């Protein structure tokens, strides 16, 4: 996903380009939860992985996370709480 614009990142997540970061976090969490539910139930395909990578890269671009995905390990969006 080279040379993506911030606007296209918002489009990938299904948000307007003026959405605040809190809304971005909630939308991303919802998309990941849907992805996890689908892949837990039916298994993971290459298409599923591409989708996950696309939404994650868009989220990271908007949130300013560059290349280091170690922050995602401790991200509260992925907790079961």
N, C-alpha and C positions, 0 to 999 in steps of 0.2 A: 504494500500500500504506500508507494512512494509518492511524494509531493501531494499529499492530501491537504485540502484547505480546511480551516476551522469550520467554515460553513458546511462543507461536506461531512465533517465529523458529526455535527448536529443532525444532519439529514439521516446519516447512518443509524443514529440512535432514535430517530423519529421525533426529534425536538425542534422547536423554533430556534433560530440562531441567537435569540436574546434570552434563552433560558439561563437561570442562575445555576451555580455549581451544586447547590443542594438538590435542585430538580434533576440535574444531570446524574448525580449519585443515585437518586431514587429510581430513575429510569433504567440506568445501567444495572442496578441490583435486580430490578424486575426482569430484565432481559436475561440476565445470568440465571436467575431462578427458573425461568421458563426453559432455558437451554438445559439446565441440570435435570429438571423434571423429565424432559423429552429423552435425553440420553440415558438417564437411569432406567427409564421404562423400555426404550427400544434399542439401546446401544448407540455408539458413536460412529458416524460416517465421516468421510473426508469433507463432505459438504457441511456437516455440523461443525467440524473443526475450523473450517474457513469462516463460517459465520461467527464463531466465538472469537477468532483472531481479529476479524473485522470490527466487531463491537468493542473489543478490548483496546485495540489500537486507537479507535475513535475516542473512547473514554480517556485513555492516557494522554492523547493529544490535547483534549480540552482541559484536563486537570493539570497538565504540565509535567506529567511523569515521562521521563525520557529514557528509554532503553533498559533501565534497571527495574525489573519486575519483582524484586525482593520485597517491595512495599506491599504488594498484593497478598503476600503470605499472611500478614498481620492486619489486613483490611477488614474492618468490622462488617463490611457488606457481605463477606463470605461466612460469617459466623452463623451458627444455627440458633442463636438466641433470638 
